[in-house]
């Protein structure tokens, strides 16, 4: 069965500093027309960094849209033309006191595929150590939280992790036993 929808026209609704929102008219596979609201995003990278002591490096930060402080893997949006691996290393060093020698791509996925084209690249850091000299962006305030596998299991069991990329990353880590 052909499920492809074909864009007939696109109307910009909002043009922001890093996202745009469009209202597209599409032709459905059955020949009917419909509308789609689409958020265009440059993509992002997240990183699972585990210390020599076996603790995952997380950040707690306020998320205005959720009206809550959340625990998350270090992550951030890709700058124009930036390699996702470099973004993952940069975000780890900006948001935490940790750095890594390199990262290995584990997976990539869409964060909200029903209305947004943001693609998240999930990396695992290698050679994790203290020593970052970078700092957060001016509008970003984070607290570093180290979590053992047992603490991660408990946090997951008590629904304390609400962020999708972090749920994916911690579940991946916990399956590595």
N, C-alpha and C positions, 0 to 999 in steps of 0.2 A: 504494500500500500504506500502510495506517495503521500507523505505528511507535510511536505514543504509549503510554507507560506511565502508569497512573493510580495515584496514591498512595492506599492504603487506610488506612494508619495510620503513625504516626511515634513512635518512642521515643527520647528524648534519652539519649545515652551520655556526653557530656562537654559542659560549658558553661564556656568559658574567657573570658579578658578580651576577645578579639576573634574567636574562632572557636567554633563549636559543631559537635558531631558527632552525627548522628542515624542510627538504624537504621530505615529505612522499609520497610514491606511494600507491594509494588506488584502491580497486575494488568498482565500483559503483553498485547500485542495479540492473542495467540493464546488468551487466556482463562486461562492458567496464572498462578500467583502466584509471586513471588520476593522477595528482599530486596536492598536497596541501602544501603550505608553512604555517607553524604554529609557532607562537611565544608562548612559554611556560612561564608563569608568576606565581609567588607564591600566588597571590591574594592580595587584599587591603581592607581597611576599610575607610569609610568616616562618618562624624558625623554632624548632625544638632544640634547645640547648640543655645538655645535662652535664653537671659538674663532675669532677673526679670523685666526689663524695656520693654520686648517684642521685643528685637532686635536680629536678627540672627547674629552669629559670623562667619564672612567670612575672608579669607586671600587673599591678592593680592600678586601675585608672578610672576616672569618672567618665561615663558615657552619657552624654546629654540626652540622646534619643531614647535611651532606656531608663533615664532618670535614676541611675544606680552606679555604684563603683563595681567594676567587674574584674575578675581574674582572667588574664589572657596570655597567650604566647606573644612574645615580642613580634610586632608586625607593622607594616606601613605600606603606603601606596608607592608605586613605581614612579620615579621621576622620568621625564621625557627621554626615551632612548636608553634607559637604565636596564642593565641585565638583572633579572630577578634574583640571581644568586648574590650579586653585589648589594642589592636592596636588603636581602635577608641579613647579611653580615652588618650592614650599616645600621639597620633597625635594632639589632641586638646590642650593638655598641652605643647607640644613642639612648636607648630606653633603660639600659641596665649597666652595671659596672663590668660586664663581661664582654669578652671578644672570643673569636674562634679563628682557627687557622683556615678553615674552609667549610663549605656546606655541600650536602648531597641532596639532590632532588628526590623526594619521596613520592609526591603526587601533585597534581593540580586539579582544581575544581572551581565551579562557579558558586559564588556565595549566595546569590538570590536569583536563580536562573529564570524565574517567572517574569521578572521585570527589569533585570539589571545584567549587563554583560561583564561585570567585574570577575576576572579570573584570578584566583588566589594560587600562588605557588608555595607549596609546603616543603620546607627543607629540614634536614637534621644537621646540626652543627657538629663539627669534629675539631678536637683540640681546644675545647672550651677552657677558658681561664679568666681570672680577674685581670683588669688592666686597661679597661677602656678609658680613652681620653676625650671621647665625644660626649655631647649632652643633648637632651631633648630639644625639640623645637620650642619656640617661645610659648606657644599655646597648648603645650602638652606637659602634663604633670603625672609622673608615674612613680610607683613604689615597687621595688623589687621584692618578690616573694619566692623563696626556694621551697620546693615541695618534693618529698620522697615519693616513691611509688605507693607506699601505704597511705600517705596523706592524700595523694591524688585519688586513690580508690575511695577513700572516705568522702572527699569533696564531691566526687561524681555520684556516690550513693546518696548524698544529702542534697543533690541538685544545686550545688554551690557554683558550678561552672555553667554559664548560660551562653557562652560565645561559641559559635559553630566551629571555627577553625581550631579553637582550643580543645573542644570535645574530640575532634578528629585527631589532633596531635597527641593528646593524652591517651586516647584509646590505642593508637598506633604504638606508643611507647610501652603501654602496659601489656600489649600482646607480644613484646619482644622477649619475654621470659622463656 
